[in-house]
Amino acid sequence: MERLLIFGLGGQEILFIALIVLLLFGGRKIPELMKGLGKGVKSFKDGMNGVENDLNPDNNDKK
């Protein structure tokens, strides 16, 4: 059986995790959680880019 590339989880495991999340948070809260997660990931990427720019000042002139 083929495994998905997400942490080596198969279809049944992902379905089980999704069901648990749905039961814990309810259908209305999931979009809000995903929006918050997306903002958190974007903020993390922006922070990492800021650190990279601070460490490599010669790259700032190229942008």
Distance bins in CASP14 RR format, pairs under 12 A and 6 or more apart:
PFRMAT RR
TARGET T0000
AUTHOR 0000-0000-0000
RMODE 2
METHOD distances of the structure
MODEL  1
1 8 0 0 0 0 0 1 0 0 0 0 0
1 9 0 0 0 0 0 1 0 0 0 0 0
1 10 1 0 0 1 0 0 0 0 0 0 0
1 11 0 0 0 0 1 0 0 0 0 0 0
1 12 0 0 0 0 1 0 0 0 0 0 0
1 13 0 0 0 0 0 1 0 0 0 0 0
2 8 0 0 0 0 0 1 0 0 0 0 0
2 9 0 0 0 0 0 1 0 0 0 0 0
2 10 0 0 0 0 1 0 0 0 0 0 0
2 11 0 0 0 0 1 0 0 0 0 0 0
3 9 1 0 0 1 0 0 0 0 0 0 0
3 10 1 0 1 0 0 0 0 0 0 0 0
3 11 0 0 0 0 1 0 0 0 0 0 0
3 12 0 0 0 0 0 1 0 0 0 0 0
3 13 0 0 0 0 1 0 0 0 0 0 0
3 14 0 0 0 0 0 1 0 0 0 0 0
4 10 1 0 1 0 0 0 0 0 0 0 0
4 11 1 0 0 1 0 0 0 0 0 0 0
4 12 0 0 0 0 0 1 0 0 0 0 0
4 13 0 0 0 0 1 0 0 0 0 0 0
4 14 1 0 0 1 0 0 0 0 0 0 0
4 15 0 0 0 0 0 1 0 0 0 0 0
4 17 0 0 0 0 0 1 0 0 0 0 0
5 11 0 0 0 0 0 1 0 0 0 0 0
5 14 0 0 0 0 0 1 0 0 0 0 0
6 13 0 0 0 0 1 0 0 0 0 0 0
6 14 1 0 0 1 0 0 0 0 0 0 0
6 17 0 0 0 0 0 1 0 0 0 0 0
6 18 0 0 0 0 0 1 0 0 0 0 0
7 13 0 0 0 0 1 0 0 0 0 0 0
7 14 0 0 0 0 1 0 0 0 0 0 0
7 17 0 0 0 0 0 1 0 0 0 0 0
8 14 0 0 0 0 1 0 0 0 0 0 0
9 15 0 0 0 0 1 0 0 0 0 0 0
9 16 0 0 0 0 1 0 0 0 0 0 0
9 17 1 0 0 1 0 0 0 0 0 0 0
9 18 0 0 0 0 0 1 0 0 0 0 0
10 16 0 0 0 0 1 0 0 0 0 0 0
10 17 0 0 0 0 0 1 0 0 0 0 0
11 17 0 0 0 0 1 0 0 0 0 0 0
11 18 0 0 0 0 1 0 0 0 0 0 0
11 19 0 0 0 0 0 1 0 0 0 0 0
12 18 0 0 0 0 0 1 0 0 0 0 0
12 19 0 0 0 0 0 1 0 0 0 0 0
13 19 0 0 0 0 0 1 0 0 0 0 0
13 20 0 0 0 0 0 1 0 0 0 0 0
14 20 0 0 0 0 0 1 0 0 0 0 0
14 21 0 0 0 0 0 1 0 0 0 0 0
15 21 0 0 0 0 0 1 0 0 0 0 0
15 22 0 0 0 0 0 1 0 0 0 0 0
16 22 0 0 0 0 0 1 0 0 0 0 0
16 23 0 0 0 0 0 1 0 0 0 0 0
17 23 0 0 0 0 0 1 0 0 0 0 0
17 24 0 0 0 0 0 1 0 0 0 0 0
18 24 0 0 0 0 0 1 0 0 0 0 0
18 25 0 0 0 0 0 1 0 0 0 0 0
18 26 0 0 0 0 0 1 0 0 0 0 0
18 27 0 0 0 0 0 1 0 0 0 0 0
18 30 0 0 0 0 1 0 0 0 0 0 0
19 25 0 0 0 0 0 1 0 0 0 0 0
19 26 0 0 0 0 0 1 0 0 0 0 0
19 27 0 0 0 0 0 1 0 0 0 0 0
19 30 0 0 0 0 0 1 0 0 0 0 0
20 26 0 0 0 0 0 1 0 0 0 0 0
20 30 0 0 0 0 0 1 0 0 0 0 0
21 27 0 0 0 0 1 0 0 0 0 0 0
21 29 0 0 0 0 1 0 0 0 0 0 0
21 30 1 0 0 1 0 0 0 0 0 0 0
21 33 0 0 0 0 1 0 0 0 0 0 0
21 34 0 0 0 0 0 1 0 0 0 0 0
21 37 0 0 0 0 0 1 0 0 0 0 0
22 28 0 0 0 0 0 1 0 0 0 0 0
22 29 0 0 0 0 1 0 0 0 0 0 0
22 30 1 0 0 1 0 0 0 0 0 0 0
22 33 0 0 0 0 0 1 0 0 0 0 0
23 29 0 0 0 0 0 1 0 0 0 0 0
23 30 0 0 0 0 0 1 0 0 0 0 0
24 30 0 0 0 0 1 0 0 0 0 0 0
24 33 0 0 0 0 0 1 0 0 0 0 0
25 31 0 0 0 0 0 1 0 0 0 0 0
25 32 0 0 0 0 1 0 0 0 0 0 0
25 33 1 0 0 1 0 0 0 0 0 0 0
25 34 0 0 0 0 0 1 0 0 0 0 0
26 32 0 0 0 0 0 1 0 0 0 0 0
26 33 0 0 0 0 1 0 0 0 0 0 0
27 33 0 0 0 0 1 0 0 0 0 0 0
27 34 0 0 0 0 0 1 0 0 0 0 0
29 35 0 0 0 0 0 1 0 0 0 0 0
29 36 0 0 0 0 0 1 0 0 0 0 0
30 36 0 0 0 0 0 1 0 0 0 0 0
30 37 0 0 0 0 0 1 0 0 0 0 0
31 37 0 0 0 0 0 1 0 0 0 0 0
31 38 0 0 0 0 0 1 0 0 0 0 0
32 38 0 0 0 0 0 1 0 0 0 0 0
32 39 0 0 0 0 0 1 0 0 0 0 0
33 39 0 0 0 0 0 1 0 0 0 0 0
33 40 0 0 0 0 0 1 0 0 0 0 0
34 40 0 0 0 0 0 1 0 0 0 0 0
34 41 0 0 0 0 0 1 0 0 0 0 0
35 41 0 0 0 0 0 1 0 0 0 0 0
35 42 0 0 0 0 0 1 0 0 0 0 0
36 42 0 0 0 0 1 0 0 0 0 0 0
36 43 0 0 0 0 1 0 0 0 0 0 0
36 44 0 0 0 0 0 1 0 0 0 0 0
37 43 0 0 0 0 0 1 0 0 0 0 0
37 44 0 0 0 0 0 1 0 0 0 0 0
38 44 0 0 0 0 1 0 0 0 0 0 0
38 45 0 0 0 0 1 0 0 0 0 0 0
38 46 0 0 0 0 0 1 0 0 0 0 0
39 45 0 0 0 0 0 1 0 0 0 0 0
39 46 0 0 0 0 0 1 0 0 0 0 0
40 46 0 0 0 0 1 0 0 0 0 0 0
40 47 0 0 0 0 0 1 0 0 0 0 0
40 48 0 0 0 0 0 1 0 0 0 0 0
41 47 0 0 0 0 0 1 0 0 0 0 0
41 48 0 0 0 0 0 1 0 0 0 0 0
42 48 0 0 0 0 0 1 0 0 0 0 0
42 49 0 0 0 0 0 1 0 0 0 0 0
43 49 0 0 0 0 0 1 0 0 0 0 0
43 50 0 0 0 0 0 1 0 0 0 0 0
44 50 0 0 0 0 0 1 0 0 0 0 0
44 51 0 0 0 0 0 1 0 0 0 0 0
45 51 0 0 0 0 0 1 0 0 0 0 0
45 52 0 0 0 0 0 1 0 0 0 0 0
46 52 0 0 0 0 0 1 0 0 0 0 0
46 53 0 0 0 0 0 1 0 0 0 0 0
47 53 0 0 0 0 1 0 0 0 0 0 0
47 54 0 0 0 0 1 0 0 0 0 0 0
48 54 0 0 0 0 0 1 0 0 0 0 0
48 55 0 0 0 0 0 1 0 0 0 0 0
49 55 0 0 0 0 0 1 0 0 0 0 0
49 56 0 0 0 0 0 1 0 0 0 0 0
49 59 0 0 0 0 0 1 0 0 0 0 0
49 60 0 0 0 0 0 1 0 0 0 0 0
49 63 0 0 0 0 0 1 0 0 0 0 0
50 56 0 0 0 0 1 0 0 0 0 0 0
50 57 0 0 0 0 0 1 0 0 0 0 0
50 59 0 0 0 0 0 1 0 0 0 0 0
50 60 0 0 0 0 0 1 0 0 0 0 0
50 63 0 0 0 0 0 1 0 0 0 0 0
52 58 0 0 0 0 0 1 0 0 0 0 0
52 59 1 0 0 1 0 0 0 0 0 0 0
52 60 0 0 0 0 0 1 0 0 0 0 0
52 63 0 0 0 0 0 1 0 0 0 0 0
53 59 1 0 0 1 0 0 0 0 0 0 0
53 60 1 0 1 0 0 0 0 0 0 0 0
53 61 0 0 0 0 0 1 0 0 0 0 0
53 62 0 0 0 0 0 1 0 0 0 0 0
53 63 0 0 0 0 1 0 0 0 0 0 0
54 60 0 0 0 0 1 0 0 0 0 0 0
56 62 0 0 0 0 1 0 0 0 0 0 0
56 63 0 0 0 0 0 1 0 0 0 0 0
57 63 0 0 0 0 0 1 0 0 0 0 0
END
